[in-house]
Amino acid sequence: ICQQQLGLPETRCLDRRAVRAQAVIEQLTEADDGVAARAAQMVRSLPPIDSCLDSEELGTETLPEDLAGPAQEIHEQVAQSWAFDAAGRTEQGMGAAQRAVEEAQELGPRGEPLLAEALHNRGRMYLAARRLSDARADLERVLQLVERDDPALTLDALYELASVADADADPSVLGAWMAVIRGKLRHTPDQSRRGAQLRYLEGLQALQLS
């Protein structure tokens, strides 16, 4: 991909993907037998870079230049949290997730896009740990922060909220979140990846209703 052909949102998205890949490499470099057994799954679960090429889904919100340093640190904490969790080191992953949220909160209103990213990551980890009320609170806060400015993160949070409703065995709430997702997808240019996620949720919904 020629970087000169990409806009700033796409380039920043690719940079974050690179940070996450580096965090996985670091985990694999220090791998014990348990991490080594997860290596293939860790690599397969890295976010795809093609989602960084959809400028409409990425949105246009940018951070002030003076937040570039703190933003990099928060992105690294989020990436390390994700890599720790993928490696089965959940406690360390949660610690990194919490630090990312705290650092983003210290930036105040100007750092809200970073806070949304950190909250989404922590909410995802809370969901995996079945701390459903904590997950719901983080993910709903993500929607409050970025729903108008970051379509990609908004959809990610909506899918996680639907998963929270499924884990909570609440078909009415699951159906409500899925209705919101379908509405958002009508305005999403490339629906292939998102559509696959929706079909997965529809399968979960069918199981709840059966």
C-alpha positions as a printed NumPy array, in Angstrom:
array([[  0.   ,   0.   ,   0.   ],
       [  1.457,   3.338,  -0.989],
       [  1.164,   5.605,   2.027],
       [  1.073,   8.72 ,  -0.178],
       [ -2.317,   7.573,  -1.476],
       [ -3.814,   7.321,   2.012],
       [ -5.429,  10.021,   4.093],
       [ -4.566,  10.728,   7.716],
       [ -7.31 ,   8.521,   9.266],
       [ -6.215,   5.527,   7.195],
       [ -2.547,   6.06 ,   8.025],
       [ -3.287,   6.333,  11.744],
       [ -5.398,   3.182,  11.611],
       [ -2.538,   1.29 ,   9.938],
       [ -0.14 ,   2.635,  12.558],
       [ -2.35 ,   1.23 ,  15.32 ],
       [ -2.482,  -2.127,  13.548],
       [  1.329,  -2.111,  13.426],
       [  1.549,  -1.366,  17.159],
       [ -0.766,  -4.29 ,  17.909],
       [  1.225,  -6.622,  15.665],
       [  4.41 ,  -5.568,  17.451],
       [  2.795,  -6.306,  20.829],
       [  1.953,  -9.824,  19.62 ],
       [  5.525, -10.312,  18.36 ],
       [  6.842,  -9.325,  21.798],
       [  4.578, -11.889,  23.458],
       [  5.7  , -14.598,  21.052],
       [  9.36 , -13.699,  21.559],
       [  8.973, -14.348,  25.307],
       [  6.568, -17.253,  24.885],
       [  6.349, -20.126,  27.334],
       [  4.61 , -23.374,  26.373],
       [  1.169, -21.928,  27.11 ],
       [  1.685, -18.878,  24.901],
       [  3.324, -20.95 ,  22.17 ],
       [  0.208, -23.119,  22.021],
       [ -1.84 , -20.   ,  21.315],
       [  0.549, -18.542,  18.723],
       [ -1.421, -19.39 ,  15.605],
       [ -4.681, -18.113,  17.079],
       [ -2.981, -14.908,  18.251],
       [ -1.772, -14.165,  14.741],
       [ -5.104, -15.073,  13.113],
       [ -7.027, -12.818,  15.483],
       [ -5.034,  -9.686,  14.637],
       [ -7.41 ,  -7.06 ,  13.199],
       [ -7.383,  -6.993,   9.384],
       [ -5.716,  -4.035,   7.699],
       [ -8.371,  -3.804,   4.986],
       [-10.719,  -2.143,   7.483],
       [ -8.203,   0.741,   7.595],
       [ -8.822,   1.501,   3.909],
       [-12.459,   2.539,   4.319],
       [-12.225,   6.283,   4.865],
       [-15.99 ,   6.695,   5.343],
       [-16.138,   4.124,   8.128],
       [-13.035,   5.526,   9.866],
       [-14.506,   8.999,  10.194],
       [-12.593,  12.256,  10.265],
       [-12.033,  13.125,  13.92 ],
       [ -8.418,  14.051,  14.699],
       [ -6.471,  14.718,  17.883],
       [ -4.597,  17.917,  18.709],
       [ -0.929,  17.67 ,  17.724],
       [  0.27 ,  18.09 ,  21.313],
       [ -1.513,  14.832,  22.243],
       [  0.529,  12.754,  19.794],
       [  2.875,  11.52 ,  22.542],
       [  0.162,  10.53 ,  25.034],
       [ -1.844,   8.996,  22.18 ],
       [  1.055,   6.751,  21.236],
       [  1.451,   5.607,  24.846],
       [ -2.262,   4.829,  25.143],
       [ -2.276,   2.939,  21.835],
       [  0.661,   0.888,  23.091],
       [ -1.116,   0.118,  26.373],
       [ -4.228,  -0.983,  24.475],
       [ -2.127,  -3.131,  22.134],
       [ -0.238,  -4.713,  25.038],
       [ -3.517,  -5.388,  26.831],
       [ -4.912,  -7.129,  23.767],
       [ -1.726,  -9.165,  23.268],
       [ -1.553, -10.214,  26.935],
       [ -5.178, -11.332,  26.782],
       [ -4.657, -13.231,  23.517],
       [ -1.666, -14.955,  25.114],
       [ -3.784, -16.113,  28.061],
       [ -2.236, -13.603,  30.473],
       [ -5.557, -12.1  ,  31.438],
       [ -4.506, -10.388,  34.665],
       [ -1.66 ,  -8.541,  32.953],
       [ -3.968,  -7.673,  30.084],
       [ -6.559,  -6.182,  32.413],
       [ -3.863,  -4.163,  34.161],
       [ -2.726,  -2.645,  30.86 ],
       [ -6.348,  -1.968,  29.877],
       [ -6.966,  -0.134,  33.141],
       [ -3.808,   1.975,  32.733],
       [ -4.873,   2.968,  29.219],
       [ -8.264,   4.157,  30.504],
       [ -6.707,   6.116,  33.363],
       [ -4.161,   7.801,  31.087],
       [ -6.886,   8.756,  28.603],
       [ -9.099,  10.167,  31.365],
       [ -6.269,  12.451,  32.457],
       [ -6.344,  14.165,  29.042],
       [ -9.821,  15.581,  29.6  ],
       [-12.306,  16.383,  26.804],
       [ -9.623,  16.733,  24.136],
       [ -8.633,  13.118,  24.648],
       [-12.131,  11.66 ,  24.34 ],
       [-11.355,   9.673,  21.136],
       [ -8.503,   7.988,  23.017],
       [-10.738,   7.366,  26.018],
       [-13.31 ,   5.727,  23.754],
       [-10.683,   3.394,  22.31 ],
       [ -9.401,   2.489,  25.781],
       [-12.917,   1.939,  27.149],
       [-13.818,  -0.286,  24.211],
       [-10.776,  -2.425,  24.873],
       [-11.522,  -2.69 ,  28.595],
       [-15.202,  -3.378,  27.905],
       [-14.235,  -6.203,  25.563],
       [-12.073,  -7.706,  28.316],
       [-14.841,  -7.322,  30.89 ],
       [-17.156,  -9.193,  28.521],
       [-14.653, -12.037,  28.161],
       [-14.429, -12.212,  31.959],
       [-18.266, -12.165,  32.158],
       [-18.26 ,  -8.927,  34.135],
       [-21.303,  -7.971,  32.14 ],
       [-22.448,  -4.833,  33.97 ],
       [-18.919,  -3.394,  33.797],
       [-18.688,  -4.287,  30.106],
       [-22.048,  -2.671,  29.39 ],
       [-21.08 ,   0.545,  31.184],
       [-17.797,   0.893,  29.27 ],
       [-19.321,   0.113,  25.879],
       [-22.308,   2.422,  26.304],
       [-19.874,   5.185,  27.264],
       [-18.001,   4.51 ,  24.002],
       [-21.203,   5.201,  22.07 ],
       [-21.707,   8.462,  23.938],
       [-18.191,   9.581,  23.066],
       [-17.84 ,   8.688,  19.38 ],
       [-21.145,   7.733,  17.773],
       [-21.197,  10.788,  15.499],
       [-17.473,  10.891,  14.691],
       [-16.117,   7.326,  14.483],
       [-18.407,   4.912,  12.592],
       [-15.966,   2.002,  12.863],
       [-15.578,   2.146,  16.639],
       [-19.308,   2.754,  16.997],
       [-20.067,  -0.48 ,  15.147],
       [-17.436,  -2.372,  17.146],
       [-19.042,  -1.184,  20.395],
       [-22.52 ,  -2.104,  19.147],
       [-21.43 ,  -5.641,  18.297],
       [-19.881,  -6.016,  21.748],
       [-23.056,  -4.672,  23.404],
       [-25.1  ,  -7.221,  21.466],
       [-22.72 ,  -9.9  ,  22.737],
       [-23.222,  -8.636,  26.294],
       [-26.995,  -8.995,  25.838],
       [-26.503, -12.521,  24.511],
       [-24.276, -13.472,  27.453],
       [-26.904, -11.969,  29.762],
       [-29.586, -14.125,  28.078],
       [-31.689, -11.05 ,  27.295],
       [-33.266, -11.553,  23.832],
       [-35.198,  -8.271,  23.867],
       [-32.061,  -6.188,  24.45 ],
       [-30.128,  -8.297,  21.936],
       [-32.839,  -7.648,  19.357],
       [-32.761,  -3.913,  20.078],
       [-28.99 ,  -3.678,  19.587],
       [-29.232,  -5.707,  16.38 ],
       [-31.835,  -3.306,  15.04 ],
       [-29.436,  -0.417,  15.676],
       [-26.619,  -2.334,  13.966],
       [-28.77 ,  -2.98 ,  10.879],
       [-29.568,   0.725,  10.695],
       [-25.875,   1.627,  10.842],
       [-24.981,  -0.959,   8.203],
       [-27.295,   0.7  ,   5.683],
       [-24.794,   3.561,   5.616],
       [-21.662,   1.372,   5.537],
       [-20.119,   1.109,   2.035],
       [-18.404,  -2.288,   2.461],
       [-20.664,  -4.574,   4.471],
       [-18.893,  -7.91 ,   3.873],
       [-16.993,  -8.138,   7.168],
       [-19.701,  -6.396,   9.173],
       [-22.356,  -8.569,   7.582],
       [-20.56 , -11.705,   8.709],
       [-20.558, -10.396,  12.267],
       [-24.269,  -9.654,  12.028],
       [-25.046, -13.158,  10.765],
       [-23.166, -14.568,  13.748],
       [-25.306, -12.495,  16.107],
       [-28.452, -13.561,  14.251],
       [-27.441, -17.15 ,  14.928],
       [-27.095, -16.4  ,  18.631],
       [-30.47 , -14.688,  18.626],
       [-32.073, -17.7  ,  16.968],
       [-30.661, -19.946,  19.664],
       [-32.099, -17.714,  22.395],
       [-35.529, -17.745,  20.785],
       [-35.607, -21.472,  20.069]])
